[in-house]
Amino acid sequence: MSKLLIIESPNKIKSIKKYLGSGYNVMATKGHIRDLPKSKLGVDIKHDFKPQYINMSDKKDVINSLKEAAKNSEQVLLATDPDREGEAISWHLAQILELDLNDNNRVTFNEITKSGINAGINAPRKLNLNLVDAQQARRVLDRIVGYELSPFLWKKVKSGLSAGRVQTVALRLIVEREREIEKFNSEEYWTIDAKLASGRKTFSAKLFGDKSGNKLETVENGSIAQNIVDSLADADYIVQEIKKGKRNRQPAPPFITSTLQQEASRKLGFTGQRTMRIAQQLYEGIDIADIGATGLITYMRTDSLRISEEARAQANAFISNVYGAKYLPSSPRYFKSKGNSQDAHEAIRPTSVELTPERVKSSLTSDQYKLYKLIWERFLASLMAACVQDTVNVVIEASDYLFKASGFSVRFDGFTVLYEEGKDEETDGQINLPEMKEGEVLKLREIVPNQHFTQPPPRYTEPTLIKALEENGIGRPSTYAPILSNILNRDYIERVKKSFKPTNLGMVVVDLMTEHFDRIFDVKFTANLEEKLDKIGEGNLNWVETIRDFYEDFDKHHRKAESTLDGKRVKVPLEESDVVCEKCGSKMVVRSSRFGKFLACPNYPNCKNTKPIPEDEVKQACPKCGAKLVKRVSKKGNKFYGCSNYPNCDFASPGVPTGEKCSECGSFIISGVRGRKYCMNSECPTRQKK
């Protein structure tokens, strides 16, 4: 009889079987197999919040197959993912398959490689019931909040809304930032730059003070700035002081889940969900030419910065061989994880640095290659020597005023030869200053007063919101992508370029939740609750008592809110557009449906006129009737270019018309992805050739 090894994803079966051999039967649960029922709360509040788990209806065949296989196996090993969620799935499997919880039948794989599989198989353990309790507590908390507050929103605002213990706090951050922006009063200020020359080289220096010790990095208005400029008309610009130094720039640590999502957004334009989906593929295993199925990265849901000594040694040898010994630091670099991190896993790293991005590129999709390259380079750079820079700071005297110029040059590139971390905000570029001497008189090319206005705090982008959630202790690595997806899909926020802007609906929901449940959706309270969940996982808190403490306060707020708003509804302000209803003359408003946003007449039901939102006008006119073309979205979510004269003109195209006609069939030539031109007629011989 063979041993039965149960994993979550069927995509790992091929890779794992390759390493275990014929003595094992590997089967997958395809995710969770038991959960709380969808049709009701499923938590017995009166009896210690006991969860009422049921077998998932769509997993009936999977469960039956697992039961049959377990009967015919000499041993069952539970190898679900190495996190709280995976531990809980293994516990549910043990219940369904009637396994002994005292058996050492739980194995985990940090990486899907020969060494990773063997390490897991050779170290079976008992199920960690503390981790199971922590997952169970989170599931019960989220179910209580979601199932009790979502109906509250349906009654008080509109149907189809949802509230979540963590998602509402994330939404609150976005709304509060928008309110800061709305209240912000911009103030004028001025700076003064002098363009100076030493020999043939020109550089800029900034006014920063005067000889009396007054700071003048900024001045209040243009009059003051001009007076300073006028007083410097005949001044000599003399180098007063030159300070030279050296600084070491250290590399960023290897990726954890949150930083991977942030960097993939900055550098690759990936959403959190896209990043995690591709990372899952890289972890589960890819068929690599001449190697076969193998996992390319370690487990991707982690907040630990730990690196195994074996991986460190392999990376150090690679760095020394490829870049030279000088690219290794004098002593090994260790990164300290945050206090609340789960150190069960390593940081996200390649399973073998020998599998370079270029070596595996032909076996990967474009997205897989981009993300793997990012992970590989970040990991290797984190272990490389610091970048050494020579710095120079020059103070320049001009009459009663002092100017400053700073710059640096790279003495040794270190880790930057391979990788540099992306930034959320632009920084001043490197200034290469000419060689100067103290006492040297510089030539003034130009002195420029610059007008500025203070700027409001920026809207959150995906990387900055994830960073804010992480810094505030809101949610955990695996929850960031679903949080953003939820509040986007519920129409609580919208993307404006790369930033998140709350909708009127999102603002109404946050205002309602914070008015009646302010403590429940408070950032610090939510972070404290996350810490309690961590303590449950460590065995230092009882999960039932933790939920009871939460529920007493939550239920009190809920009852009071229901009483206060009895029979009342909150109206969501409609967004008025500039489009005039051609049937009644009113300005149309923006409404939403399950297919997305559309324009509707505000006089409904007397006027039922609706039309798509004309998103982006296209310079090229409609080739059929000459009207404007607009970018639209179909019911299936596909973008296309359609005539603004619809339904009188039915022109629609997946690309922008170029104004040319196809020489083969006479149809229109359109410009598609990356500017490639092709005939829009799918039956055209030119398309068939391709």
Secondary structure, 3 states (H helix, E strand, C coil): CCEEEEECCHHHHHHHHHHHCCCEEEEECCCCCEECCCCCCCEECCCCCEECCEECHHHHHHHHHHHHHHHCCCEEEECCCCCHHHHHHHHHHHHHCCCCCCCCCECCCCCCCHHHHHHHHCCCECCCHHHHHHHHHHHHHHHHHHHHHHHHHHHHCCCCCCCCCCHHHHHHHHHHHHHHHHHCCCCEEEEEEEEEEECCEEEEEEEEEECCCCECCCECCHHHHHHHHHHCCCCCEEEEEEEEEEEEECCCCCECHHHHHHHHHHHHCCCHHHHHHHHHHHHHCEEECCCEEECCECCCCCCCCCCCHHHHHHHHHHHHHHCCHHHCCCCCCCCCCCCCCCCCCCCECECCCCCCHHHHHHHCCHHHHHHHHHHHHHHHHHCCCCEEEEEEEEEEEECCEEEEEEEEEEEECHHHHCCCCCCCCCCCCCCCCCCCCCCCEEEEEEEEEEEEECCCCCCCEHHHHHHHHHHCCCCCHHHHHHHHHHHHHCCCEEEECCEEEECHHHHHHHHHHHHHHCCCCCHHHHHHHHHHHHHHHCCCCCHHHHHHHHHHHHHHHHHHHHHHCCCCCCCCCCEEEEEECCCCCCEEEEEEECCEEEEECCCCCCCCCEECCCCCEECCCCCCCCCCEEEEECCCCCEEEEECCCCCCCCEECCEEEEEECCCCCCEEEECHHHCEEECCCCCHHHHHC
